Amino acid sequence: LQGLQETMRAVAILMEYARIRRSLREEEPMEERRPGMTAQFTSGDSLSESEGKALLKAYDIPVARDILVHSAGEAVGAADAIGYPVVMKVDSPDIQHKTEAKAVKLGVSGPEEVRAAYDELLANARAYNAEARVSGVSIQEMVAGGTEIILGMKNDASFGPSVMVGLGGIFVEIFKDISLRLAPIDLKTAHEMIGELKGRKILDGARGRAKADVDALADAIVKFSGLAMDHAGVIGEMDINPMIVLEEGKGVRAVDALVMKK
């Protein structure tokens, strides 16, 4: 370390780490879990969105309803079943930033739009990365309202999985408003993390907004932590961005999922 300030910062982090480990030992043991499923990286370094969402579902983390299709006709049928408007996304483990690739379309509101969007999205994906593996096109419900939150995990070689919660969407880059803990995380700690956010008032219903379902968010953080612990030897990074926190009593919905190999 090259300076006093940097050294003291490192000591402070070490002390906080020791405090967290002590508090975990003092608490009652967390309920034993059985992995809901195991992440399978058949090839490449990431899962497709549909594979990532399947992993979340296995841990009872609510996700936005979606149907993976392989033709324009199937896309129309899926959109009819889910209800308009819908979101359409190319499902590929090799296209992680769908907006950049123009591989996602919001607010598709009718059968003809679905057919046109299906061909357009696949063409955009091929133009962005001709070698990308494409599993199909995901037809997804549009989750109206709510507050966008990001849940993230990074697996550190020394400390293991750490879990982050913060305001999602554009708020991530603008405010960098996050709270961080080492996994595993219990319900009490999950509520502490939410309470540390500078934007907590948004979840509490600031300026006439409906109060958000904070209890459902805390429950999702605990389950996300369990997923991270169960896959500490396999998953290096994981993001749910955004997770929509609906008004109180209506739960949360994971809208997008990125899972990277360790």
Secondary structure by P-SEA (a helix, b strand, c coil): cccaaaaaaaaaaaaaaaaaaaaaaaccccccccccbbbbccccccccaaaaaaaaaaacccccbbbbbccaaaaaaaaaaacccbbbbbbcccccccccccccccccccaaaaaaaaaaaaaaaaaacccccccbbbbbccccbbbbbbbbbbbbccccbbbbbcccccccccccccccccccccaaaaaaaaaaccccccccccccccccaaaaaaaaaaaaaaaaaaacccccbbbccccccccccccccccbbbbbcc
